[in-house]
Amino acid sequence: VRAAIRSPEEVLGYVPGEARKLPSWPEVVGYFRQLAEASDRVRFDELGPATEGQPFVLATIAAPGVLADLERYQEIQHRLADPRLTSEAEAEALIREGKTVVLLTCSIHSTEVGSTLMALGLAHALATGDDERTRSVLEGVILLLVPSLNPDGWQLVHDWYARTLGGPYEGSVPPGLYHTYCGHDNNRDWFMFTQVETRLAVERIHNRWRPQIVFDLHQMGSDGARFFLPPYIDPYDPNVDPILQGRIGALGGAMAAELVAAGKGGVATGIIFDAYSPSRAYQHYHGGVRILSEAASCRICTPLQVPAERLREARGFDPRLATANHPLPWPGGEWTIAEIVEYERIATWALLDHAARNRREWLRDFARVGRAAVARRGGATPYAFVVPAGGEGSRDAGTLHELLHTLQTGGVEVERAAEPFEAGGVRRAAGDYVIRLGQPYGPFAKTLLEIQRYPDLRLWAGGPPKPPYDITAQTLGLQFGIETHQIDEPFAANLARETPETLRLPPARIVTPPPPVGGAGATVGLIGAEANGSARAVNELLAASVRLSRATTALRVGEEVFEAGAFVVEGAEAAALARLAEAGSLRLGLVPPSLLPRGRRALRRPRLGLYRSYRPNATDEGWTRFILEGHGFRFAQVRDGELRGGGLIDRYDCLVLAHQRPEEILRGNSAADYPPEYSGGIGEAGAAALRRFVEAGGTLVALGGAGDLAIEQLYLPVTNALAGVPAERFYAPGALFRIVVDPAHPLGWGFGRDVAALFVNGPAFETIPAAGGEAAAVATVARYPLGNPLLSGWVLGPDAIVGRGAIVEAPLGKGRVILFSFRPQFRAQTRGTYRFLFNAIYTSAMER
């Protein structure tokens, strides 16, 4: 016997959306669990723990008969997604039988609480309603409801809001990141799948269900439109099927029309948000649409006064004017969490109603998109991509494996050649990997592997650039430093499918000198510096107090050449080194002590500190922390107070400043919005302490915009050549650039001459001559080439950056400052440049 179905108000003691009331995450989860126990229309699943342990949950809502046969409906989805499994007649039968699958995702950004509150009431209404509209939705739709894509962050926001309620800081955003590692960037992980929550959503929901519609509910700033819905503005990624582009506009327009009909002002379509980057839109490449909504925010659950004069124009949209895409302006006034919940409730019901009434059309177009993908839209190029399994472009075997695994996680079929073949006029080797694009998720593979050619969009002809909503390039081969070849014409090859189970990490390459030098007594190890995995092995050895150094010259071992920068390991068992090499798919040379490289510099474990700001937007620090932890670095998190206190050289060899604007590092959060312990930044005292740290022998590493702080506050003989350059003359909002590296410098060890780096409106460096005109003792380790550096994406005015420094090392007293123009660890995507950061850290603890 099922218990009576209780409303959220009965369980929580208030209606979700009431001012100043926010449930904890256990309360949210508890309500959905109770609802599933009481209703035969609701199923509750706990999919796993999130990063910090809060449960990541899914509620599936449908008519009881549908809910009892979910495996059948999953099968229908999979067969419609892949036209190779069904004839057109069979597909039509499945379309008649199937349901529109809708995935509703809430509160990925944890301060945007309205959608989770709305979802509580929505679930109750679907569980109890008996009106015609509810019955239609239950019979025609399978609703997959994720109450929050960031449950850890929800609880953090709840705790901060409860702590500050009734005080001067009520309604402020919690200090620091609301996702452990990526903060607000957690919705930029939809093609790399680096985070626990992304993988749970993709592997346990998206890939099992392939929803036709994803409704992703967000909130935005307070002084513009009240509510955004698609269509999106240009550009769309050309790999998003035209059918889906049309469906996005039609559905978004229907939802907006229902809101306007309900008298809800300030609803705008076709503003601000584009659909170019796959980082935010997994479903666009998997047969479905992503509908984004953005509600204007209040202060968490605290009302906000927004008078008409505070409404302001942004990116060409004026919320005070009635236009074709904004027919009913909002007049201004009090904006509340209840209004946010109501706008989202109306929009969600409009979407569900549309999905139910147009069920066959949604399923038929879903199948059409799959057929178009398999047919490559009539044979469009390219035909395939080939990824060599060996050679100079694939020396980091572990990162090659990560690239292929990333594609497979997104449903892409990867094949391997059983014998040599010819493609693109070139003889290819047995064992090379092939990704043919004539497959259901070929568009996903194509957008990740091809070179992006972002259009040159301006606010007006000849005027400043029209900003993209996110970066303009994601080419994985360039970001990973892995060679890929685009093949336009079909070719014949003996190929076998590599499943996620059969795609294994390549074996280590372990070499010894030929007899009589090699063999017994070969106890010194050489670990190649060309692989990211070498850092994990080296850090494990350093933690065990094994004696290490780095070779300053190349050494040949058998057929392998270990270039300068190879890690020399003394005193470790050969078997132990072999295990480390196998774990990371590394190159390992085992040589007798007599073959030790003559030129080497001793290396100890670096005493590493990473500056961690209390600013909620300091996402680059979170990504840096994620990467350092994942590669075995031990480090301390250095807060504002510790920096201001000085004495840093007693505790650290190396301090890393991740990308932030200088004023954010210096000033931190405003004292008007945060208690003293979370406001004020490092201040002048912290900047002075950084200078003393470097002068005393420390190494300061500054990434991206943090380099400007180092230049200004440490008085380096370096300038940012792009400072003050207007966007009309230079603009690069996330493009892949070629940099030219000095591989003989310790910061360049393990790299080739040409490397791809992701540049996101960063600085570019120029050395200031010392007094008297002589050159300053600044080493330019990598620079932008003399021609256009663009490899993928968009740059306006590349002449402004040609020849400028991309990585520079500036001495100061006994220490040095290492400046990065680009971010070598950007969003855990740029695997091909991680080792620049690792080298910078290691040099701080290396014999000079």
C-alpha positions in Angstrom: 0.0 0.0 0.0 1.5 3.3 -1.1 1.5 6.3 1.3 -0.4 9.4 0.6 1.3 11.8 -1.8 2.3 14.9 0.1 3.0 18.3 -1.4 6.3 20.1 -1.1 4.6 22.6 1.2 3.4 19.7 3.5 6.9 18.3 3.7 9.0 21.4 3.8 6.6 23.7 5.7 6.5 26.3 2.9 5.8 26.6 -0.8 9.0 26.4 -2.8 9.6 29.9 -4.1 8.7 31.6 -0.8 11.0 34.5 -0.1 14.0 33.7 2.1 13.3 29.9 2.2 15.8 27.5 0.7 15.7 23.7 1.4 18.9 21.8 2.0 20.0 19.2 -0.5 19.0 16.3 1.9 15.5 17.9 2.0 15.3 18.1 -1.8 16.4 14.5 -2.2 14.1 13.4 0.6 11.1 14.9 -1.1 11.8 13.1 -4.4 12.4 9.9 -2.6 9.1 10.2 -0.7 7.3 11.1 -3.9 8.5 8.0 -5.7 7.5 5.8 -2.8 4.0 7.3 -2.9 3.4 7.6 -6.6 3.4 5.0 -9.4 4.2 7.8 -11.8 7.6 8.6 -10.3 10.8 6.6 -10.1 13.7 7.7 -8.0 17.3 6.7 -8.7 20.5 7.7 -6.9 23.1 7.6 -9.7 26.2 8.0 -7.5 28.0 10.5 -5.2 29.0 13.9 -6.6 32.5 15.1 -6.2 32.2 15.9 -2.5 29.7 13.1 -1.7 26.2 14.6 -2.0 23.9 12.2 -3.9 23.4 12.8 -7.6 19.8 11.8 -8.2 17.3 11.4 -11.1 13.5 11.3 -11.0 11.8 9.6 -14.0 8.2 10.6 -14.4 5.7 9.1 -16.8 2.4 7.2 -16.9 2.5 4.0 -14.7 2.4 1.7 -17.7 5.3 3.6 -19.4 7.3 3.6 -16.2 6.9 -0.1 -15.9 8.4 -0.7 -19.3 11.4 1.7 -19.4 13.8 -0.8 -21.0 11.5 -1.1 -24.0 11.5 2.7 -24.5 15.2 2.9 -24.1 15.5 0.3 -26.8 13.2 2.3 -29.1 15.4 5.4 -28.6 18.6 3.5 -29.4 17.1 1.9 -32.6 15.8 5.2 -33.8 19.1 6.9 -33.1 21.0 4.5 -35.4 19.4 3.9 -38.8 21.7 1.0 -39.4 19.6 -1.0 -36.9 16.2 -0.5 -38.6 14.5 -0.1 -41.9 12.4 3.0 -42.6 9.2 0.9 -42.1 10.5 -0.4 -38.8 11.4 3.1 -37.7 7.8 4.3 -38.5 6.5 1.5 -36.2 8.8 2.6 -33.5 7.8 6.2 -33.9 4.2 5.3 -33.4 5.1 3.4 -30.2 7.8 5.6 -28.7 7.6 8.6 -26.4 9.3 12.0 -26.5 12.1 11.8 -24.0 12.7 15.1 -22.2 15.7 15.7 -19.9 15.2 18.6 -17.4 18.4 19.7 -15.8 18.3 22.2 -12.9 20.7 24.4 -11.0 24.0 23.3 -12.5 25.1 26.8 -11.3 24.2 26.5 -7.6 23.3 30.1 -6.9 20.6 29.8 -9.7 18.2 28.1 -7.3 14.8 28.8 -9.0 14.7 25.7 -11.2 15.2 23.2 -8.4 12.5 24.9 -6.4 10.2 24.8 -9.5 11.0 21.1 -10.0 9.7 20.2 -6.6 6.2 21.6 -7.5 6.4 20.3 -11.0 7.0 16.7 -9.9 4.2 16.9 -7.4 1.8 18.2 -10.1 2.7 15.4 -12.5 2.3 12.8 -9.7 -1.1 14.0 -8.7 -2.7 15.8 -11.6 -5.7 14.4 -13.5 -6.4 17.2 -16.0 -6.2 16.6 -19.7 -2.8 18.4 -20.1 -1.2 16.4 -17.3 -2.5 13.1 -18.7 -1.3 14.0 -22.2 2.2 14.7 -20.9 2.3 11.5 -18.8 1.2 9.4 -21.8 3.3 11.1 -24.5 6.5 12.0 -22.6 9.2 10.3 -20.5 10.5 13.1 -18.2 14.0 12.6 -16.8 14.3 15.2 -14.1 17.7 16.0 -12.5 16.9 18.3 -9.5 20.5 19.6 -9.6 23.5 18.9 -11.7 25.7 20.2 -8.9 24.3 18.9 -5.6 27.5 19.7 -3.6 27.2 23.3 -4.7 23.5 23.4 -3.8 24.3 22.4 -0.2 27.2 25.0 -0.1 24.8 27.7 -1.3 22.2 26.6 1.2 24.6 26.7 4.1 26.0 30.2 3.1 22.5 31.5 2.6 21.3 30.2 6.0 24.4 31.7 7.7 24.0 35.1 6.2 20.2 35.3 6.4 19.0 38.4 8.3 22.5 40.0 8.2 24.3 42.5 6.0 25.5 39.9 3.6 22.1 38.2 3.0 21.8 37.1 -0.6 25.5 37.3 -1.5 27.1 34.5 -3.5 29.2 32.2 -1.4 32.9 33.0 -1.3 35.0 30.8 -3.6 33.8 28.3 -6.2 30.5 26.6 -5.9 31.8 23.5 -7.7 34.9 22.1 -6.1 37.1 22.3 -9.2 35.4 24.3 -11.9 32.9 26.7 -10.3 30.8 28.4 -13.0 32.7 26.5 -15.7 30.9 23.2 -14.8 28.6 23.7 -17.8 31.6 23.9 -20.1 32.6 20.3 -19.6 30.1 18.7 -22.0 32.7 17.4 -24.5 35.6 16.7 -22.2 33.7 14.9 -19.4 36.4 15.6 -16.8 34.1 16.0 -13.8 32.2 13.4 -11.8 28.8 15.1 -12.3 29.3 15.5 -16.1 30.2 11.8 -16.4 27.2 10.7 -14.3 24.9 12.8 -16.5 26.4 11.6 -19.8 27.0 8.0 -19.0 23.9 7.3 -16.8 21.3 9.5 -18.5 22.3 11.0 -21.9 23.9 7.9 -23.4 21.2 5.5 -22.0 18.2 7.6 -23.1 19.3 9.9 -26.0 16.6 12.5 -25.2 15.0 14.4 -28.0 14.8 17.5 -25.8 17.1 18.8 -23.1 15.8 21.7 -21.1 18.7 23.4 -19.2 17.4 26.0 -16.8 19.7 28.8 -15.7 19.6 32.3 -14.3 21.5 35.4 -15.4 22.0 39.0 -14.2 19.3 41.2 -12.8 19.2 44.3 -15.0 18.3 42.9 -18.4 15.5 40.7 -19.8 13.4 38.7 -17.3 13.6 35.5 -19.2 15.6 34.3 -22.3 14.6 31.5 -24.6 15.9 30.3 -28.0 16.3 30.7 -30.9 20.0 31.4 -30.4 21.9 34.1 -32.1 24.5 33.4 -34.8 26.7 31.5 -35.1 25.5 28.0 -34.8 28.2 25.3 -35.0 27.7 24.1 -38.6 27.8 20.5 -37.3 24.4 21.1 -35.5 21.9 19.5 -37.9 19.6 22.0 -39.7 16.6 20.0 -38.5 17.6 20.6 -34.9 18.3 24.3 -35.5 14.7 24.6 -36.8 13.3 22.7 -33.9 15.1 24.8 -31.4 13.6 28.0 -32.8 10.1 26.5 -33.0 10.1 25.1 -29.5 11.7 28.2 -27.9 9.2 30.4 -29.7 6.2 28.3 -28.5 7.5 28.5 -24.9 8.0 32.3 -25.2 4.5 32.8 -26.7 2.9 30.9 -23.7 4.8 33.1 -21.2 3.7 36.3 -23.0 0.1 35.0 -23.2 0.2 34.6 -19.4 1.2 38.2 -19.1 4.8 37.6 -18.2 6.9 40.6 -19.3 10.5 40.8 -20.3 10.6 37.5 -22.2 13.2 37.8 -25.0 14.4 35.4 -27.7 17.4 35.6 -30.0 19.7 37.6 -27.7 23.1 37.1 -26.2 23.4 33.3 -26.4 24.8 31.4 -29.4 25.1 27.7 -30.1 28.6 27.4 -31.4 30.6 25.6 -28.7 30.0 21.9 -27.9 31.2 22.6 -24.4 27.7 23.7 -23.4 25.5 21.6 -25.7 26.0 17.8 -25.7 22.6 17.0 -27.1 23.0 19.1 -30.3 25.4 16.4 -31.5 23.3 13.5 -30.3 20.1 13.9 -32.2 18.3 16.3 -29.8 17.9 19.9 -29.0 19.2 21.9 -26.0 16.7 24.5 -24.9 18.5 27.0 -22.6 16.4 29.3 -20.4 17.9 32.2 -18.4 15.8 33.9 -15.8 16.8 37.2 -14.3 18.2 36.6 -10.8 17.2 38.0 -7.4 19.6 37.5 -4.4 19.4 33.8 -4.0 15.9 33.7 -2.4 15.9 37.4 -1.2 13.8 39.9 -3.2 15.5 42.5 -5.2 14.3 46.0 -6.3 15.0 46.6 -10.0 13.6 50.0 -10.9 13.0 50.7 -14.6 16.0 53.1 -14.7 18.3 50.3 -13.6 17.4 48.2 -16.7 20.2 48.6 -19.2 21.2 47.8 -22.7 23.7 45.0 -23.3 25.0 43.4 -26.5 22.5 45.3 -28.6 19.5 44.3 -26.6 17.5 47.0 -24.7 15.1 45.5 -22.1 13.1 48.7 -22.0 12.0 48.5 -25.7 9.2 46.4 -27.2 10.7 44.5 -30.3 9.7 41.5 -32.4 11.8 39.2 -30.2 10.7 41.0 -26.9 7.1 42.0 -27.4 6.2 42.7 -23.7 8.8 44.7 -21.7 8.9 44.3 -18.0 8.2 47.7 -16.3 10.6 47.2 -13.4 9.9 46.8 -9.7 10.4 44.0 -7.2 11.9 40.8 -8.6 11.4 37.7 -6.4 12.3 34.0 -6.3 8.5 33.4 -6.7 8.5 35.2 -10.0 11.5 33.1 -11.2 9.8 29.9 -10.2 6.5 30.9 -12.0 8.3 31.9 -15.2 10.1 28.6 -15.2 7.0 26.6 -14.4 5.0 28.1 -17.3 8.0 27.5 -19.7 8.4 23.9 -18.5 4.7 23.1 -19.0 4.8 24.7 -22.4 7.8 22.5 -23.4 6.2 19.3 -22.0 2.9 20.1 -23.7 4.7 20.7 -27.0 6.7 17.5 -26.6 3.5 15.5 -26.0 1.4 17.0 -28.7 4.1 16.7 -31.3 5.5 13.3 -30.2 5.6 11.7 -33.6 7.2 14.8 -35.2 9.9 14.8 -32.5 10.7 11.1 -32.9 10.6 11.3 -36.7 13.0 14.2 -36.8 15.2 12.4 -34.2 15.4 9.5 -36.7 16.0 11.8 -39.6 19.0 13.4 -37.9 20.5 10.0 -37.3 20.0 9.0 -40.9 21.6 12.3 -42.1 24.6 11.7 -39.8 25.2 8.2 -41.1 24.8 9.4 -44.7 27.1 12.4 -43.9 24.3 14.6 -45.4 24.8 13.2 -48.8 28.5 12.5 -48.7 29.8 15.7 -47.3 33.5 15.9 -46.4 35.4 14.8 -44.6 35.1 11.1 -44.8 37.2 10.2 -41.8 40.0 11.2 -39.4 43.0 9.0 -39.0 44.9 9.1 -35.7 48.4 7.5 -36.0 49.1 5.1 -33.2 52.9 5.8 -33.3 55.4 8.4 -34.6 56.4 11.8 -33.5 52.9 13.2 -33.3 51.7 10.5 -30.9 54.6 10.1 -28.5 52.4 10.7 -25.5 50.6 7.4 -25.7 48.6 8.1 -22.5 47.2 11.3 -23.9 46.4 9.6 -27.2 44.4 7.1 -25.3 42.6 10.0 -23.4 41.6 11.5 -26.8 40.1 8.3 -28.1 38.4 7.6 -24.8 36.9 11.1 -24.8 35.4 10.4 -28.3 34.0 7.0 -27.1 32.4 8.6 -24.1 30.5 10.8 -26.5 29.3 7.7 -28.4 31.7 8.0 -31.2 32.8 4.7 -32.9 36.5 4.3 -33.1 38.1 1.7 -35.4 41.7 0.3 -35.7 43.5 -0.8 -38.8 44.4 -4.5 -38.8 46.9 -4.0 -41.6 48.5 -1.1 -43.5 46.3 1.0 -45.8 46.3 4.1 -47.9 44.2 7.2 -47.1 44.6 10.7 -48.3 47.4 9.6 -50.7 49.5 8.5 -47.7 50.5 5.0 -46.6 49.1 4.4 -43.1 50.3 1.9 -40.6 48.6 -1.1 -39.1 47.3 -0.1 -35.7 46.4 3.4 -36.7 43.0 4.6 -35.4 40.2 5.6 -37.8 37.1 7.6 -37.0 34.7 7.4 -40.0 32.1 10.2 -39.8 29.3 8.2 -41.4 27.9 7.1 -38.0 25.2 8.4 -35.7 27.4 10.7 -33.7 29.8 11.6 -36.5 28.9 15.3 -36.1 30.3 15.1 -32.5 33.5 13.6 -33.8 33.8 16.1 -36.5 33.3 19.2 -34.3 35.9 17.8 -31.9 38.5 16.9 -34.5 38.3 19.4 -37.3 39.8 22.9 -37.5 37.3 25.6 -36.5 36.7 28.5 -38.9 34.8 30.9 -36.7 33.1 33.7 -38.8 34.3 37.3 -38.5 31.3 38.8 -36.8 31.1 42.6 -36.0 28.7 44.7 -34.1 28.5 46.8 -37.3 30.5 46.8 -40.5 34.1 47.6 -39.7 33.3 48.0 -36.1 34.3 46.0 -32.9 33.9 42.3 -32.8 30.7 40.7 -31.8 31.7 38.6 -28.7 31.1 34.9 -28.9 29.4 33.4 -25.8 32.4 31.0 -25.3 35.7 30.1 -26.9 35.9 29.6 -30.7 38.1 26.5 -31.0 38.1 23.1 -29.5 40.2 21.0 -32.0 41.2 18.1 -29.8 44.3 17.0 -31.8 45.8 20.5 -31.3 44.7 20.8 -27.7 46.1 17.3 -26.8 49.2 17.7 -28.9 48.2 14.5 -30.8 48.6 14.2 -34.6 45.3 13.8 -36.5 44.7 13.7 -40.2 41.5 14.7 -42.0 40.7 12.5 -44.9 38.2 13.9 -47.4 37.8 11.0 -49.8 36.6 7.4 -49.0 39.2 4.7 -48.7 39.4 1.0 -48.2 40.9 -0.5 -45.1 40.6 -3.6 -42.9 39.1 -2.0 -39.8 38.0 -3.5 -36.5 35.8 -1.7 -33.9 37.5 -0.6 -30.7 35.0 -0.6 -27.9 35.6 1.1 -24.6 36.4 -2.3 -23.2 39.0 -3.2 -25.9 40.6 0.3 -26.1 43.5 -0.2 -23.7 46.3 2.0 -22.6 49.2 1.2 -24.9 52.1 -0.7 -23.3 55.1 1.2 -22.0 58.2 1.3 -24.2 60.9 -0.1 -22.1 64.4 -0.2 -23.6 67.9 -1.2 -22.5 71.2 -0.7 -24.2 72.3 -3.7 -26.4 74.8 -6.2 -24.9 77.3 -6.2 -23.5 76.4 -2.8 -21.9 72.8 -3.6 -21.1 71.3 -6.5 -19.2 72.1 -7.2 -15.6 72.9 -4.3 -13.5 70.8 -1.9 -15.5 69.4 -0.1 -12.5 69.3 3.6 -13.5 66.0 4.7 -15.1 65.3 7.3 -17.7 61.7 8.5 -18.0 60.9 10.4 -21.2 59.7 14.0 -20.6 57.3 14.0 -23.5 54.3 12.5 -21.7 51.9 14.0 -19.1 52.0 10.7 -17.3 55.6 11.2 -16.5 54.6 13.7 -13.8 52.5 11.1 -12.0 55.4 8.7 -12.0 58.0 11.3 -11.0 55.8 12.7 -8.2 55.3 9.2 -6.8 59.1 8.7 -6.8 59.8 12.1 -5.2 57.2 11.3 -2.5 59.2 8.1 -1.8 62.4 10.1 -1.5 64.0 8.4 -4.5 67.0 10.2 -6.0 66.0 12.0 -9.2 67.6 14.5 -11.6 66.9 15.8 -15.1 69.2 15.2 -18.0 70.4 18.4 -19.6 71.5 16.7 -22.8 70.1 13.9 -25.0 71.0 10.3 -24.5 70.5 7.3 -26.9 69.4 4.0 -25.4 69.2 1.4 -28.0 66.9 2.8 -30.7 65.3 5.4 -28.4 66.6 8.9 -27.9 65.8 10.5 -24.6 65.9 14.2 -25.1 67.0 16.9 -22.7 64.7 17.0 -19.7 64.4 13.2 -19.3 64.0 12.2 -15.7 67.0 10.3 -14.3 66.0 7.8 -11.5 68.7 6.3 -9.3 68.3 3.6 -6.7 64.9 2.3 -7.7 64.2 -1.3 -8.6 63.9 -1.9 -12.3 60.6 -3.8 -11.7 59.1 -0.9 -9.8 60.1 1.5 -12.6 58.6 -0.8 -15.1 55.3 -0.8 -13.2 55.2 3.0 -13.1 55.9 3.1 -16.8 53.2 0.6 -17.6 50.7 2.6 -15.5 51.3 5.7 -17.5 52.2 4.2 -20.9 55.6 5.9 -20.7 59.0 5.5 -22.4 61.5 4.0 -19.9 65.2 3.4 -20.4 67.0 1.1 -18.1 70.8 1.6 -18.2 73.8 0.8 -16.0 75.3 3.7 -13.9 78.2 3.9 -16.3 75.7 5.4 -18.9 74.3 8.1 -16.7 74.0 11.4 -18.6 76.9 13.6 -17.6 74.8 16.7 -17.7 72.0 16.5 -15.2 70.5 18.7 -12.5 69.3 17.2 -9.2 65.6 17.4 -8.5 63.8 17.2 -5.2 60.1 17.4 -4.3 59.0 21.1 -4.8 57.4 22.8 -1.9 54.4 24.1 -3.9 51.7 26.6 -3.1 48.7 27.5 -5.2 47.0 30.8 -4.5 43.3 30.3 -3.8 41.1 33.4 -4.0 37.8 33.9 -2.3 36.4 35.4 -5.5 33.4 33.3 -6.8 34.7 33.6 -10.4 38.3 32.3 -9.8 37.6 29.2 -11.9 41.1 29.0 -13.3 42.4 28.2 -9.8 40.0 25.3 -9.5 41.0 23.8 -12.8 44.6 24.2 -11.8 44.0 22.4 -8.5 42.1 19.6 -10.4 45.1 19.1 -12.7 47.8 19.2 -10.1 45.9 16.8 -7.9 45.3 14.4 -10.8 49.0 14.4 -11.6 50.2 13.7 -8.1 51.6 17.1 -7.1 51.5 17.8 -3.4 50.7 21.4 -2.7 49.3 23.8 -0.2 46.3 26.2 -0.8 47.5 29.7 -0.1 44.9 32.2 1.0 45.0 36.0 1.2 45.9 36.1 4.8 48.9 33.9 4.4 50.2 35.9 1.5 49.8 39.2 3.4 51.6 37.6 6.4 54.8 37.1 4.4 57.6 34.7 5.2 56.7 32.7 2.1 60.2 31.5 1.3 60.3 29.5 4.5 57.5 27.4 3.3 57.5 27.4 -0.5 59.8 26.9 -3.5 57.1 27.8 -6.0 53.9 29.7 -5.9 51.3 29.5 -8.7 48.9 32.3 -9.5 46.2 31.0 -11.8 44.5 33.4 -14.2 42.7 36.3 -12.6 42.5 40.0 -13.3 45.1 41.8 -11.2 42.5 43.9 -9.4 40.6 40.8 -8.4 43.8 39.3 -6.8 44.7 42.6 -5.1 41.3 43.7 -4.0 39.4 40.5 -3.7 35.7 40.6 -2.7 34.0 43.8 -1.6 33.8 44.4 2.1 30.2 45.6 1.5 29.2 42.1 0.4 31.4 39.8 2.5 32.7 39.4 6.0 36.3 40.6 6.6 37.8 37.1 6.4 36.5 36.8 2.8 37.2 40.2 1.5 40.1 42.5 0.6 42.3 40.2 -1.6 46.1 40.0 -1.1 46.4 43.8 -0.9 49.6 45.8 -1.2 51.1 43.7 1.7 50.5 40.5 -0.2 52.1 41.9 -3.4 55.1 43.1 -1.5 55.4 39.6 0.1 55.4 38.0 -3.3 58.3 40.3 -4.4 60.3 39.4 -1.2 59.6 35.7 -1.9 61.0 35.9 -5.4 64.0 38.0 -4.4 64.8 35.5 -1.7 65.0 32.7 -4.3 61.4 31.6 -4.9 59.7 30.9 -8.2 56.5 32.7 -9.0 54.4 31.2 -11.9 51.7 33.5 -13.2 49.1 32.3 -15.7 47.2 34.5 -18.1 45.9 37.7 -16.6 47.8 37.1 -13.3 51.0 37.9 -15.4 49.9 41.5 -15.5 49.8 41.6 -11.7 53.3 40.2 -11.5 54.6 42.7 -14.1 53.0 45.7 -12.3 53.6 44.7 -8.7 57.1 43.1 -9.0 58.4 45.8 -11.4 59.6 43.3 -13.9 61.5 44.4 -17.1 58.6 43.1 -19.1 55.5 44.7 -20.6 52.2 43.4 -21.8 52.3 44.4 -25.5 48.5 44.0 -25.7 47.7 46.4 -22.8 45.4 49.1 -24.0 45.0 47.6 -27.5 41.3 48.0 -28.5 39.3 45.0 -29.6 39.0 46.5 -33.1 42.8 46.0 -33.4 43.3 42.7 -31.6 40.7 40.2 -30.4 41.2 36.5 -29.6 38.4 35.1 -27.4 39.6 31.5 -27.2 41.6 30.4 -30.2 44.3 27.9 -30.7 47.6 29.6 -31.6 50.9 28.3 -32.8 53.8 29.1 -30.5 57.5 28.5 -31.2 59.3 26.9 -28.3 63.0 26.7 -27.2 63.1 22.9 -26.3 66.7 23.4 -24.9 65.4 25.6 -22.1 64.2 23.7 -19.0 60.7 25.1 -19.3 60.6 23.7 -22.9 62.0 20.3 -22.1 59.9 17.5 -23.6 58.4 19.7 -26.3 59.0 20.1 -30.0 59.6 23.3 -31.7 56.0 24.1 -32.7 53.2 23.7 -30.1 49.5 24.6 -30.1 48.4 26.8 -27.2 44.9 28.0 -26.3 44.9 31.8 -26.1 41.9 33.5 -24.3 42.3 37.3 -24.5 45.5 37.1 -22.5 48.6 39.2 -22.5 51.6 38.9 -24.8 55.1 39.9 -23.5 57.8 42.2 -24.6 61.1 42.8 -22.8 62.1 46.2 -21.7 65.8 47.0 -22.3 67.8 47.7 -19.1 69.2 51.2 -18.4 71.9 51.9 -20.9 70.1 50.0 -23.6 71.5 46.5 -23.0 69.0 43.7 -23.2 67.4 42.6 -19.9 68.2 39.1 -18.7 64.7 37.8 -19.6 64.5 34.5 -21.3 61.7 34.1 -23.9 61.1 30.4 -23.8 58.2 30.5 -26.3 56.9 33.2 -28.6 54.2 33.7 -31.2 55.5 33.3 -34.7 56.2 36.1 -37.2 53.2 35.1 -39.3 49.6 34.7 -38.3 49.6 32.3 -35.3 46.0 31.1 -35.8 45.5 27.3 -36.0 41.8 27.1 -35.1 39.1 29.5 -34.1 39.0 33.3 -34.5 41.5 36.1 -34.2 41.1 39.7 -35.2 44.3 41.7 -35.9 46.9 38.9 -35.5 49.7 41.4 -36.3 49.5 42.7 -32.8 50.8 39.5 -31.3 53.4 38.3 -33.9 56.8 37.8 -32.4 55.6 38.5 -28.9 56.5 36.4 -25.9 54.2 33.5 -24.9 56.3 32.2 -22.0 59.0 34.3 -20.4 61.3 33.8 -17.5 62.3 37.0 -15.7 65.0 36.9 -13.0 64.4 38.9 -9.8 67.0 38.8 -7.0 67.8 35.2 -6.3 64.6 33.9 -7.8 62.5 34.3 -11.0 59.1 34.9 -12.3 57.6 32.7 -15.1 54.9 34.4 -17.1 52.4 32.5 -19.3 50.5 34.5 -22.0 48.2 31.6 -22.5 46.7 29.2 -19.9 48.5 25.9 -20.3 45.8 24.0 -18.2 42.7 25.7 -19.5 39.6 23.8 -18.3 41.5 20.5 -18.2 41.3 20.5 -22.1 44.8 21.6 -23.1 46.6 18.3 -22.4 49.3 19.2 -24.9 50.6 22.2 -22.8 50.2 20.8 -19.2 53.9 20.0 -19.1 54.9 23.7 -19.5 53.3 24.2 -16.1 54.8 21.0 -14.7 58.3 22.1 -15.9 57.9 25.5 -14.3 57.1 23.8 -10.9 59.9 21.3 -11.2 62.5 24.0 -12.0 61.8 25.6 -8.7 63.2 22.6 -6.9 65.9 21.8 -9.4 69.6 22.4 -8.9 70.5 25.7 -10.7 
